[in-house]
Amino acid sequence: MAGKGFLQAGHKPSLFSSFLYFDVSFMIWVLLGPLAVIIMNDFDMTASQKANLVALPTLGGSALRLVLGFLTDRIGPKRTGQLGMLITMIPLVWAWQFADTLSSMYYVALLLGVAGASFAAALPLASRWYPPQYQGLAMGIAGAGNSGTVFATLFANRIATHYGDWHIVFGFALIPITITFIAFTILAKDSPNQPAPATLKDYGKLLGQRDTWLFCLLYSVTFGGFVGMATYLTIFFNTQYELAPIRAADFTTLCVIAGSFFRPLGGWLADRLGGIRMLIMLYGGVAILMASISGLPPLTVVTVLLFIMMSLLGMGNGAVFQLVPQRFRKEIGLITGIVGAAGGLGGYFLPKILGNIKEFTGSYTTGFLILSGIAIVCILAILAVQKNWKSSWVGQGGRAHVQTELSA
């Protein structure tokens, strides 16, 4: 019955448009991750410089998500998405035709953050069409657009190797973003339930609430962990296990597939079991797996561990955004931008942690142990607030309140 109810609710073309926009944008956002091991042949880069190159798009996306979140509440998610796609084409053309120095690639990397900022428009486009009891599934489907990472890791290095030039990959990327822009323009439709335009004062009001910062922490670990690992794993496999660029990217693809396609499952399970229960279990699993990976086991073993860990991070993304719309339904555009920005920051710092520690110690071990400890901090934070949450705005275990579901 729940599945039938979901199919009868909302607006399917907008949900599909949200997924497609996020999917293609995510693919473009993480292009530098797999390409870095080829680009480094043209530029003499240290471990920290390689980490910086793949981390800068997430930093740009983190900052620009606040901008797109603000625009989403002012001009609507559809127009914001259209604007985002048009601006995304600028760094693609730049990298394709003009970027021939490491410094210019750093600028391209920052501007690719516009693609990552798509989150702030894509998720509200889907969310505002659905009642609370279907938020987890709707946001999970839209957020599964992070599967675009698979296309980047699977094809970017193959195209670059085939043509003998990594620049042309950015030219090819213009094709799907153009097609997506046309489909999005035709299919997407803003929900009639749009909140009043937000002001800077509204941002300040949200930033003054404890739960805002807590969701920022939680999402910086789940989404930040996913995108950070997705952008850095090709370098990890290349340097630690000496895999060739295409093979390193293929192993990354195996791990990324898990996180991408398990996100809707995380949202679906959170709707039924509760987001709080889900997150405690997921962070616990991530902490154990990160600690296991720190031992740098053989390639087969580490691939299995990374696959499972990315699955948990993907489900964690869906679980976090099962809770966020319940707590901040009227401010979903703003809070999506803020929490999404925090997720981007997490994705920025993860490669920096691994890359810098690798450069200074010669090993990734300490870096993975630090990441394991951060996951444990998230568990402690949830345990500290769950009683207050259950007594105010959320049901048992993190499910939507029965009264809210009935009224919706």
N, C-alpha and C positions, 0 to 999 in steps of 0.2 A: 504493500500500500504506500509505503514511503517513497518507493521509486516511482510509482504512478503519480503521486502527488507532486514530486519534483518535475516530472515531465509536463504536468499541467500548469505549473507555475512559471513565472518569469518570461523571458524573451529569448528564444533559442538563437536567432541570428546574431543578436548582440553578444550572447555568451560565446558563440563560435568566433565572432570578430575579435572579442577580447583575447581569446586563446591564440588566434592567428597573429595578431599584432604583437603580443608578448613573445610568442614563439620565434618569429623572425627577428624581432628586436634583440632578443636574448642571444640568438645565433651571432648577430653582428657585434654585440657587446663583448663576447668572449673570444672573438677571432684571434686576438693577439696571444691567447694562451697556447694553442697548438703551434701557431706560426713562430713563436719566440725562438724555438730551437733551430729554425731555419734562418730567421732574421739575424741571429747572433753570429752567423757565418759572415755577414757583411759588416758587423760592428763588433769590435773587441769588448765584450761585456763581462763584468764580474758576476758572481752569484747574486749579489744584492742589486745590481743594475737590471739583471734579467727579471728578478722579482718585482722591481719597481715598474718595469715596462708592462707586465701583465696585471699589476695591481692598480695602475692609474685609471683605467676605465671604470673600475668599481668606485674609486674615489670621486671621479666626475659624476658618475651616476648617483652617488650618495648625495652630493650637493644639489644636483639638478632635480632630484625627486621632490625636494621641498618646493621648488619652483613649479613643477608640473602638478603637484598636489594642490597648490594654491590656485593654479589655473583651472584645474578640474572642478573646483567648487565655484569658480567665477564664470567660466564659459562652457562648462560641461565636459565630461570625459571624451565625447566624440571629437569635438573640435580640438581639444588638447592632444588627443592621439594623432590627429591629422597633422598638426603643427610639429609634433615630435618626430614623425616619420620624415617630414620634409627637411628638418634640421639634421637628422641622422645622415642624410645623403651627403652633407658637406664634408665630414671627415673621410667618408668613403672615397669621394673624388680626390681629395687631398692625398690620401695614402696611395691611391692608384697612380696618380699622375705626377705628384710633386715631392713626396717624402723620400729624401735620399740621405738624411743624416739622423743620428740617434736623437738629437734634440727635437727635430721636427716630428719624429715618431712619438716622442713624449707628448707633444701637443695633440697629435692625432688621437693618442690613447685617452687623453682627458676628454676630448670632444666626443669620443665613442660612448662616453657616459650618458649622452642624450638617449641612446638606445636602452641603456639600463634603467633610465628614469621612466620608461614606458609603464613600469609597474604602477606608478601613481595614477595613471589614467585607465589602464586596462582592468585592474581589479575593481575600482568603483563602477566602471561601466557594467560589469557583471553583477556585482554585489547589490546595487540599488534596485535590481529587478526582483530580488528574492527575499522571502520572509526569513526570520531568524532560524527556524528549524532546518533550513536548507542552505544556510550560509557556508557551512564547512564544505559541502559538496560543490556548490557553485564556485566558491573561491578556489577550491582544489582543482577544478577543471580549468578555470581561467589561468591559475598559477602554474598548471602543468606546462604552460608555454616555456618554462625553463628547459623543456626538452630540446629547444633550439640549440642548446649546447652540443647535443649529439651531432647535429649537422656540421657544426664548426669543427669538432674534433675528428669527424669521420672524413670530411672532404677537403678542408683547408690545405693540409699538407700534401694531399694527393694532387690537388690542382697546382699548387706551387711547384711541386716536383715535376709534374708533367710538362708545364710550360717553362720550367727553369727560372721562374721569377715569382717571388712572393707578392709583389705589388698587384699583380693581376687578380689575385683573390678578392681584393677590395672592389675591383671593377665588377666581378661576377656577383658580388653581394648586392649591387644596385638592382639586379633583376628581381629577386624575391621581395625586396622592400617596396619596389614600385608596384608589383602585382598586389601586395598586401594593402597598400594605400588605396588602390582602386576598389578592392573587395570591401575593405573597411568603410569606405565612403558610401558604398551601395547598401551594405547590410546592417551596419551598426546604427543603433537608435538609443538616444538618452532616455532613461526612465522618467516617467512623469513625476516620480517622487524625488525631486531634487532639493537638497537643502538650500537655505539662503546663502548667498555669497559670503565667504569667510573674510575676516580682516586680520591684520597683524595682531590685534588684540586677542583674537580667537586662538592664534598660534600660541601666544603667551599664556593663555588660560590652560591650554592643553599641556604645555611644557611645565606648568606649575603643578601638575598632578603626578603623584607617585606611579600610578599604573602606566602612564605613558612611558616613563623611563624603564619600567620593568619589562614592558613589551619590547622596547628597544633592545634591551639586553638579550631577551629570549630570541628575538629574530636575528640579531647580529650573530648569534651562534648557529642557528639552523640555516637560514638563508645565506648568511655570511660564510658559514662553513661550506655550504654547497658550492657557491660561486667561487669562493677562494680556492677550494680544492680543484674545481673544474678548470680554472685558469692556470693552476700551478702543477697539476699532476703530470702533464706532458714533460715539463722540465724535470720533475722528480724522477720519472721513469727513465728519462734520457741520461741524467747525471748519476743517479744511484745504481741503476741496472744496465746502463750503457746501451739502451735500445736506440735504434735509428729513428729519425723524426716521424716517419709514417707509422712504424710499429709502436712507438711511444704514444702517439695520438690514438691508435687503435685500443691500446690498453686503457687509456683515459676514457674512451668511448664506452667501454664495458662498465666502468664505474659510474659514469655520468648517467647512463640509461637508467640505472637503479634509482638515483635521486629524482630524476625527471618524472618517471612514470609512477612512483610511489606517492607523490604528493597528493593526488586525488584520494588515494586510499587513506592517507592520514587525515584528510578532512572528513571523509565518510565515517571512519572509525571514531573521530572526535565527536561527531554529531551523535553517535550512539553511546560511546563509553564516557565521553566528556573530555574536553581539551586538557584539563588539569591532569587527569589520570594518564592520558596519552603522553604528555610532555615529560612527566616524571620518569616514565618507563623509557622513553626515547633518549633523554639526556643520559640516563644511566647506561644505556647500551653504547652511546657514543663515547662516553668516558672510558669504558672498558676497552672498546675497539681502538681508540686513539693510543691508549697505553700499550696495547698489543702491537700496534704498528710501529711504535717507537723502538721496538727491538729490531726493526729492519729485517724481517724474515725473508726467505726465498721469494722469488717473483710470484710464483703461483699462490703461495700463502698470502702475501701482502695484497694481491689482487682480490682475493676472496674477502679479506678483511675490509678493504676499501669499498668493495661492492656493497657489503652489508651496511657499512657505516654511512655511505651515501644514501642508501635506502632509508635509513633512520632519519637522516637530515631532511630528506625530501618529505617524509611523513610529518616531521616536525614543522615544516613550513605550513602544511595544510592545517595542522593542529593549532598553531599560533593564530592563524587567521580564521579559525572557528570561534576563538574567544574575542578577538579584537572587535568585530562588528557588534557583538553583544554588549560590550562595554562602551563603545563609542559609535553607536549606529548613526546618530545625527551628524557626527563629525567624521564620517568614514573617509572622505576625500583628504582632509587634513591629516588625520591619523595615519592613513596609508602612506602619505608622503613622508611623515616623520619616522614611522617605524621602518618603512622601506629604506630611508636614508641610513638608519642605523644598521640595517642589513648590509647595505653597500659598504659601510665603514668596516664591518666585520670581514667582508670579502676583501677589503683593501689590506687590513692588517695581517690576515692569515698568511698570504705569500711573503709579506715583509718579515714576519716572524720566522718562517721556515728558511727563507733565503738568507737573511742576516745571520741566523744562528749557524746555518751551513757554512757560510763564509768565515765566521769567527772560530767555530769549533771543528769544522771539517766533517760534521755529522748532523743528521736530521733528528737524532734521538731526543735531545732536550726540547726541541720545538714541538714535537708531538706530545710530549709529557705536559708541556704548558697548556696545549689545547685540551688535553684530557682534564686538567684541573679546572679550566674555564667551564666545561660542561658540568662538573660537580657543583660549581658555584651557582649555576642555573637551577639545579635541583633544590639547593638550600633556599634560594630566593622564592621559589614556588611554594615550598613547604611553609615559609614564613608568612605568606599572604593568603593562602588558600581558604583559611577560616573566614577571613574578612570578606573575600570574594563571594563565598557561598551564602553569607548572611546579607548580601546587598544586591548583586546584579546577576549572579549565575546560579544554575541549578547544581544538583549533586554531581560531583566529579568534573564539573565544567560543562554540563549540558545546558541547553537553553531552558529558561524557566518555563514551566508548564503554562502559566498565565500568559506569557509572551507569545508562546506558540498558538494558543487558542485565539488570542486577539488577532494574530497575523492571519 
